[in-house]
């Protein structure tokens, strides 16, 4: 699910009831903490462009995100 769709669900749940508002808070906190939803830094993108012939590609994005998690770019 995309971040935009999840935010829409959170907004709808907050208006539903107390139980759903609690669920919405949990989902919202996960969205803020998730490293999978963070954008790639410009440095990581540039490094991927230098390393791979084709960018953007699945392999290049995977490599760039791994390097970003390691703190190498």
MDTraj code that builds the backbone (N, CA, C; nanometers):
import mdtraj as md
import numpy as np

residues = "UNK UNK UNK UNK UNK UNK UNK UNK UNK UNK UNK UNK UNK UNK UNK UNK UNK UNK UNK UNK UNK UNK UNK UNK UNK UNK UNK UNK UNK UNK UNK UNK UNK UNK UNK UNK UNK UNK UNK UNK UNK UNK UNK UNK UNK UNK UNK UNK UNK UNK UNK UNK UNK UNK UNK UNK UNK UNK UNK UNK UNK UNK UNK UNK UNK UNK UNK UNK UNK UNK UNK UNK UNK".split()
xyz = np.array([
    [0.0835, -0.1170, 0.0000],
    [0.0000, 0.0000, 0.0000],
    [0.0886, 0.1241, 0.0000],
    [0.0502, 0.2250, -0.0720],
    [0.1306, 0.3461, -0.0777],
    [0.1096, 0.4303, 0.0477],
    [0.2041, 0.5192, 0.0708],
    [0.1977, 0.6060, 0.1876],
    [0.0748, 0.6953, 0.1820],
    [0.0407, 0.7411, 0.0616],
    [-0.0764, 0.8292, 0.0441],
    [-0.2052, 0.7561, 0.0832],
    [-0.2175, 0.6308, 0.0391],
    [-0.3374, 0.5536, 0.0715],
    [-0.3454, 0.5250, 0.2205],
    [-0.2309, 0.4930, 0.2823],
    [-0.2311, 0.4661, 0.4257],
    [-0.2699, 0.5903, 0.5053],
    [-0.2240, 0.7072, 0.4624],
    [-0.2624, 0.8301, 0.5316],
    [-0.4117, 0.8548, 0.5199],
    [-0.4706, 0.8195, 0.4045],
    [-0.6144, 0.8355, 0.3856],
    [-0.6899, 0.7432, 0.4807],
    [-0.6422, 0.6199, 0.4940],
    [-0.7054, 0.5238, 0.5846],
    [-0.6971, 0.5750, 0.7282],
    [-0.5799, 0.6292, 0.7665],
    [-0.5627, 0.6838, 0.9005],
    [-0.6643, 0.7939, 0.9263],
    [-0.6810, 0.8823, 0.8297],
    [-0.7763, 0.9930, 0.8451],
    [-0.9184, 0.9406, 0.8631],
    [-0.9558, 0.8402, 0.7853],
    [-1.0903, 0.7830, 0.7961],
    [-1.1104, 0.7120, 0.9297],
    [-1.0081, 0.6408, 0.9755],
    [-1.0199, 0.5685, 1.1020],
    [-1.0315, 0.6631, 1.2205],
    [-0.9610, 0.7755, 1.2152],
    [-0.9682, 0.8719, 1.3255],
    [-1.1096, 0.9242, 1.3445],
    [-1.1847, 0.9335, 1.2381],
    [-1.3206, 0.9838, 1.2476],
    [-1.4230, 0.8782, 1.2842],
    [-1.3866, 0.7515, 1.2853],
    [-1.4837, 0.6444, 1.3040],
    [-1.5236, 0.6255, 1.4505],
    [-1.4312, 0.5929, 1.5367],
    [-1.4630, 0.5693, 1.6768],
    [-1.3349, 0.5659, 1.7581],
    [-1.3480, 0.5507, 1.8887],
    [-1.2300, 0.5477, 1.9744],
    [-1.1402, 0.4284, 1.9423],
    [-1.1995, 0.3138, 1.9180],
    [-1.1209, 0.1954, 1.8871],
    [-1.0413, 0.2167, 1.7590],
    [-1.1066, 0.2693, 1.6582],
    [-1.0397, 0.2931, 1.5317],
    [-0.9359, 0.4048, 1.5441],
    [-0.9624, 0.5002, 1.6306],
    [-0.8656, 0.6080, 1.6510],
    [-0.7364, 0.5515, 1.7090],
    [-0.7482, 0.4535, 1.7973],
    [-0.6295, 0.3872, 1.8519],
    [-0.5522, 0.3135, 1.7440],
    [-0.6244, 0.2463, 1.6571],
    [-0.5604, 0.1761, 1.5459],
    [-0.4925, 0.2754, 1.4526],
    [-0.5569, 0.3873, 1.4303],
    [-0.5011, 0.4897, 1.3428],
    [-0.3711, 0.5443, 1.4006],
    [-0.3646, 0.5625, 1.5321],
    [-0.2422, 0.6105, 1.5955],
    [-0.1277, 0.5117, 1.5748],
    [-0.1583, 0.3829, 1.5867],
    [-0.0553, 0.2801, 1.5679],
    [-0.0018, 0.2818, 1.4250],
    [-0.0914, 0.2879, 1.3289],
    [-0.0500, 0.2905, 1.1878],
    [0.0292, 0.4162, 1.1588],
    [-0.0147, 0.5283, 1.2134],
    [0.0536, 0.6553, 1.1919],
    [0.1959, 0.6513, 1.2469],
    [0.2134, 0.5915, 1.3654],
    [0.3480, 0.5833, 1.4229],
    [0.4379, 0.4919, 1.3408],
    [0.3813, 0.3860, 1.2844],
    [0.4587, 0.2960, 1.1988],
    [0.5026, 0.3690, 1.0725],
    [0.4145, 0.4505, 1.0161],
    [0.4483, 0.5269, 0.8962],
    [0.5641, 0.6228, 0.9211],
    [0.5676, 0.6822, 1.0385],
    [0.6723, 0.7785, 1.0690],
    [0.8071, 0.7105, 1.0940],
    [0.8063, 0.5856, 1.1427],
    [0.9289, 0.5172, 1.1803],
    [0.9829, 0.4249, 1.0727],
    [0.9032, 0.3877, 0.9771],
    [0.9416, 0.2857, 0.8811],
    [1.0544, 0.3310, 0.7890],
    [1.1672, 0.2593, 0.7888],
    [1.2757, 0.2949, 0.6972],
    [1.2422, 0.2613, 0.5526],
    [1.1469, 0.1734, 0.5319],
    [1.1103, 0.1342, 0.3961],
    [1.0364, 0.2461, 0.3228],
    [0.9782, 0.3384, 0.3978],
    [0.9024, 0.4457, 0.3350],
    [0.9821, 0.5750, 0.3205],
    [1.1055, 0.5744, 0.3680],
    [1.1885, 0.6932, 0.3546],
    [1.2384, 0.7068, 0.2119],
    [1.2616, 0.8301, 0.1720],
    [1.3132, 0.8564, 0.0381],
    [1.4635, 0.8341, 0.0368],
    [1.5137, 0.7973, -0.0806],
    [1.6579, 0.7822, -0.0970],
    [1.7228, 0.9195, -0.0958],
    [1.8396, 0.9280, -0.0336],
    [1.9111, 1.0551, -0.0327],
    [1.9724, 1.0811, -0.1696],
    [2.0028, 1.2064, -0.1959],
    [2.0614, 1.2437, -0.3242],
    [2.1958, 1.1760, -0.3446],
    [2.2733, 1.1615, -0.2368],
    [2.4031, 1.0964, -0.2463],
    [2.3923, 0.9496, -0.2851],
    [2.2934, 0.8817, -0.2293],
    [2.2732, 0.7398, -0.2612],
    [2.2280, 0.7232, -0.4062],
    [2.1422, 0.8132, -0.4514],
    [2.0973, 0.8077, -0.5908],
    [2.2148, 0.8301, -0.6850],
    [2.2996, 0.9275, -0.6517],
    [2.4149, 0.9575, -0.7373],
    [2.5109, 0.8397, -0.7411],
    [2.5324, 0.7752, -0.6276],
    [2.6209, 0.6590, -0.6229],
    [2.5636, 0.5443, -0.7056],
    [2.4331, 0.5254, -0.7009],
    [2.3683, 0.4195, -0.7792],
    [2.3784, 0.4496, -0.9286],
    [2.3669, 0.5759, -0.9664],
    [2.3793, 0.6137, -1.1077],
    [2.5204, 0.5846, -1.1598],
    [2.6211, 0.6073, -1.0738],
    [2.7592, 0.5796, -1.1146],
    [2.7862, 0.4293, -1.1241],
    [2.7250, 0.3526, -1.0346],
    [2.7531, 0.2090, -1.0277],
    [2.6772, 0.1289, -1.1342],
    [2.5537, 0.1651, -1.1624],
    [2.4694, 0.0876, -1.2528],
    [2.4506, 0.1598, -1.3854],
    [2.4405, 0.0810, -1.4919],
    [2.4180, 0.1370, -1.6246],
    [2.2784, 0.1966, -1.6377],
    [2.1809, 0.1325, -1.5756],
    [2.0419, 0.1769, -1.5847],
    [1.9953, 0.2229, -1.4472],
    [1.9548, 0.3487, -1.4393],
    [1.8948, 0.3995, -1.3177],
    [1.7780, 0.4877, -1.3592],
    [1.6621, 0.4719, -1.3047],
    [1.6250, 0.3850, -1.1936],
    [1.5944, 0.2434, -1.2386],
    [1.6354, 0.1505, -1.1583],
    [1.6018, 0.0099, -1.1789],
    [1.5850, -0.0533, -1.0419],
    [1.5266, -0.1692, -1.0383],
    [1.5024, -0.2370, -0.9106],
    [1.6343, -0.2662, -0.8395],
    [1.7338, -0.3147, -0.9140],
    [1.8622, -0.3483, -0.8533],
    [1.9331, -0.2240, -0.8006],
    [1.9299, -0.1164, -0.8785],
    [1.9964, 0.0073, -0.8370],
    [1.9295, 0.0665, -0.7136],
    [1.7988, 0.0664, -0.7102],
    [1.7273, 0.1198, -0.5938],
    [1.7512, 0.0342, -0.4703],
    [1.7535, -0.0970, -0.4883],
    [1.7785, -0.1867, -0.3755],
    [1.9194, -0.1616, -0.3201],
    [2.0172, -0.1494, -0.4092],
    [2.1546, -0.1250, -0.3669],
    [2.1658, 0.0094, -0.2952],
    [2.1036, 0.1129, -0.3508],
    [2.1100, 0.2469, -0.2917],
    [2.0448, 0.2488, -0.1535],
    [1.9334, 0.1807, -0.1377],
    [1.8679, 0.1798, -0.0067],
    [1.9509, 0.1022, 0.0948],
    [2.0158, -0.0052, 0.0524],
    [2.1024, -0.0815, 0.1418],
    [2.2220, 0.0025, 0.1857],
    [2.2791, 0.0766, 0.0923],
    [2.3925, 0.1630, 0.1255],
    [2.3501, 0.2741, 0.2218],
    [2.2299, 0.3244, 0.2025],
    [2.1778, 0.4284, 0.2912],
    [2.1569, 0.3757, 0.4324],
    [2.1072, 0.2546, 0.4454],
    [2.0876, 0.1942, 0.5774],
    [2.2219, 0.1715, 0.6462],
    [2.3250, 0.1391, 0.5686],
    [2.4583, 0.1173, 0.6247],
    [2.5265, 0.2496, 0.6594],
    [2.4732, 0.3597, 0.6090],
    [2.5304, 0.4908, 0.6344],
    [2.6496, 0.5229, 0.5455],
    [2.6571, 0.4593, 0.4306],
    [2.7709, 0.4781, 0.3419],
    [2.7511, 0.5893, 0.2411],
    [2.6323, 0.6450, 0.2304],
    [2.6130, 0.7557, 0.1362],
    [2.5108, 0.8530, 0.1903],
])
top = md.Topology()
chain = top.add_chain()
for i, resn in enumerate(residues, 1):
    res = top.add_residue(resn, chain, resSeq=i)
    for name in ("N", "CA", "C"):
        top.add_atom(name, md.element.get_by_symbol(name[0]), res)
traj = md.Trajectory(xyz[None], top)
